[in-house]
């Protein structure tokens, strides 16, 4: 199944092995998700703009090296991006410092989300930070609406970052809630549950918006899945793995890849066995990402997930 991942990009600089050195991630949730899925064996296309600078060239080459098809190959001199500088505290935990030109727009437009890409994809994916800026936000909403209208599975990852919304959490919440009627598969973290009305409101929200599945990542407590009137849970692994730097994308990439491996093509194909297996696969992918410090190389392959899964779930 081909996946179309669409939206805005963030440049993350992660701590390197040397003092004051940094490693560049692939470029934010949409690109990270595309690469995470490709490494898990899925056929993936990425629709996002890249700047005509060394990072833009790096990102384009990274996508190609990971067998991700870029829908937009031209590089633009006008593009501006958000940068997230990441450091480690005394406990080894990551902290973020964002630098962004207010109102920055990656210049992705609805015209870039062409019919050929929408028709070829079985699933359309986006994340909420892609709803925060101008034409990129319009293109993201368009892709989700069109995916829904054409009967595709639609995946959405709530990944709120306050600086990308100029500290306006109310605006971010409105934007996220406005696209929920188009979403089939929703990922949130425990901290972001308030953006969809809080944990206690998740079942009602799913009925109201006809959402088939909500997966909530819980850090050190693992993850749980709301589906078909049930709540399915899996424990955490040996590290607080999900929603650390890059691990949320690794988790959701592993989870979706688990669905595809089981032959899921529409929400009616979901079963408890498939969902538990996919959550375990996602949890392993997130755990592996953290163990390797969250750089692009840490997004695991299907072979790594299978190998470590046998060790961790025995």
N, C-alpha and C positions, 0 to 999 in steps of 0.2 A: 504494500500500500504506500503510495506517495503522500508525503506530508508537506504542506506549504506553511512555513513559519514566516510571519510577516510583522514588521513594525520597526520601532526605534531601537537604536543601539546605545550602549554605554561602554566607555573604555575603562576597564579595570586594570590598575597596576598593582600587582601582588608582590609581597616581599620576596626577594631573591635569596640565594645562598650567601651572598656577600653583603656586608654592611652597606646600607644606603643604595642597594640595587633593587630593581623591580622587574617583574615578569609580566608581560601583557597577556591578558585574557583575550578571547576571540572577539568580544564586542557586545556584551549585554545579552539579556535573556533571549531575544529572538534568534540571534546567531548562535548563542550557546546551545539553545534547544535544538537547532538544526543539526549542529555537530554532534550533540549528545545522541540524537536519534540515529544519525548516520553511523556512528560508532557502534550502535546497538543493532545494526543490520537493516535499518529501514531506508527506503528510497526517499530522499528529502530535497526540497527546493527552498531557497531563502529569498524573500523579497524585502530588501532594505537598501538604502543608499549608503555609499561609502565615499569618504572625502579623498581628494586627489593629493594625498600626503603619504608619509611613510606608514602611518597606521592603516590608512585605507588600502594601500597595496598589501600590507601584511594580512589584513582581514580577508581580502579577496583570495590571496594565495592560500590562507588557512582553510577557507571554505573548499577551494578546489582540491587541496591535499586530502581533505576528509570526504571527498566524493559528494559534496553538497553542490547542487546546481544553483548558481546565483541567477535570479530572474532579472536583476538589474546589474549590468556589468560596467556601465559608464561611471566614471568617478567624477565627483563634482567639487569644484574649488570653493563653492559657496557654503558647503555643509559645515555646520558646527556641531560639536558633540559634548555630552556630559562626560566628565572624568571622575572616577572614583579611586582615590588613593587609599590603599589598605595597609594598615600596620598591625603588628602583633603586640599585645600587652604582656605583662609579666607572666600571665597564665597561658600564653600561647593563643589566646582568643583574638579574633580579628575585629578591628574597628575601622569604620569608614570615614573618610573626609572627602566631601564632594566639591567639585569646582565646576560651575556651569554659567554660561552666558544666559541671562534671563531671556525667556522667549525663544531659545534656540530651537531650530527646526532642521531636521535632517533632509528636508525637501523631498521625501517620498510622497508621491501623489496617488490618487485613485487610478490614474492612467497607467501606473506601473503594475497594478494588480490586474493583469490581463485575463481574459476569458480562458485562454489556453492553460494557464496555471491553475485557475480555479476548477476547471473541468478535469484536469489530470489528477488532482489531489483527492484522496479519500478523506483526509482530515485537514482542517485549517486551524492553525495555532497562533495565539498572540498572548501578550502579557500586558498588565494594566499600565505600566510606565509608558507604553506606546500610545496611550490615550492622552498624554499630557501636552502635546505640542502640535499646533497648526495642521499643516497638510499631512504629516505623518499620522496624527490622530484620526483625521478623516479617512485616510487610506486603510488604517487598521479597522475602523468601524465598518467600512465598506466591505472589507474582506470577510469579516465575521457575519455580517448581514447576508452577503451573497452565498457564503458557505451554507448558512442555515436555509436560505431559500432554495438552494439546489440540492438539499437533502444530504449534505456532507456532515460528518461528525465535526463538531466545533469544540476545540480545547482552549481554555483560558486559564492563565496563571496570575493570581492576584499578587503582585510584587510591588507594594507601595514603597516609594522612596520620597520623603517629604520635600527634598530640595528640587526634585524634578517637577513638583507641583507648586513651587514657591511657597512651601509651608501651608498650603491651603488644603487641609485634609478633607474638608467638606466638598470641595470641588472634585477631589480624587474619588471620594465615595460616590458622588452623583454620577460620575463618568462610568465607574465600575458597574453600578446598579443599572445604568441605562442599557448596557449591552447584555445583561443576564438573560433576557428572553431569547437570545440567539445561541446560547451556550448549552452544550450537552455534557461536557466533562469539565469540572471546575476544580482547581487546586488553590488552597489557601493555607496560610500558616496560622497557628494559634493566635499570634499577635494581630493578624489581619482579619480575623473573623468578624470583628465589629463593622467592617466595611460592607458585609452582607447581612447585617442585622444581629450579629452575635450568634454564638453556638446554639443557644436555645431556639433560635429562629430558623436554623438551617433546613429542617424538614419542611416547614411551611414555605420557605423561600423556594425550595426545589419544586414544590407543587405549583406555586404561583407562576414560576418561570419555565415549567416543564423541563427541568434539569435532571438528567438521568443519574448523575453521580457527582458527589463532592468528596474530595480527599483532603483531609486536614493533617498537616505535618505538625508534630508535637515536640520536636527537639529531642531531649533526653528521654521522653516517654514514648517515642515511636511515631506511629501514624494511625489514623482511623479513617474509615470510609463510610459515608452515608449513601445508602443504596436500597431501593425497593422496600422502604420502611424499616430497614435494619441498620445497625451500626457495627461494622467489622473492624477489628483492631489487630495490630501487630506490635510487638515490643520493639524497643530500640536495640541497636547493636552495641558494640563495645565503645562507641564514641557518640557524642551528640552530633549526629551527622547531617540532618536536613536543615536547609536554610542557612547554613554557614556559607562562606563565599563560594559561589558556583555550585554548591551541593544541592540547592533547590532545583536548579536546571537538570542536574544529573539525576536527581530523584524522579522528576516528572518524565524525563526522557526514558529512564529505565522502566517506569510504570507503563507509559504508552507503548513502548516496545514490547512489553509483556502482553499487552492486549493484542497487538498485531500478531505476535508469535502464536497466540491462541486462535487467530482467525477472526477476531472481532472486526466487523465492518459497519455495524450500526449498534445503537445503544441497546436494542432488544437482544443482542447476542451475549450480553454480560451475564455472568453467573458468579455465585459466591466463590467457587473454586478458582475461577479465572482472576477475580479481583484480589483474593488473598495472595495468589502467586505473583500477580503484577506488583502489589505493594511490597512484597519481600524483595522482588527484583529492584524496585526503585530504591528501597532502603539500602540495599547492598551498593547500588551505584552511588548514592549520596555518601555512604561511609567510605567507599574507595576514593571519592573525590577529596574528602577531608584528609585522608591519610597521605595523599600526595600533594597537599597544600593548596589545592584549588586552581592551579594554572590550567591552561588549555590541555596540556598533556594528561591531566588528571581525569578528564571525562572518559569513563571506562568503556572498553569494548564488551561485546556480548560474551566473549570467551573469558574475560576477567570476571565478569559478574557470575558466570556459571561456576568458575573455579572457586572463587571466594565464597559463593553461596553454599557450596557443599561443605566448606569448612565451618561457616558461621551458623548454619541452621541445623547441624547435626545434633 
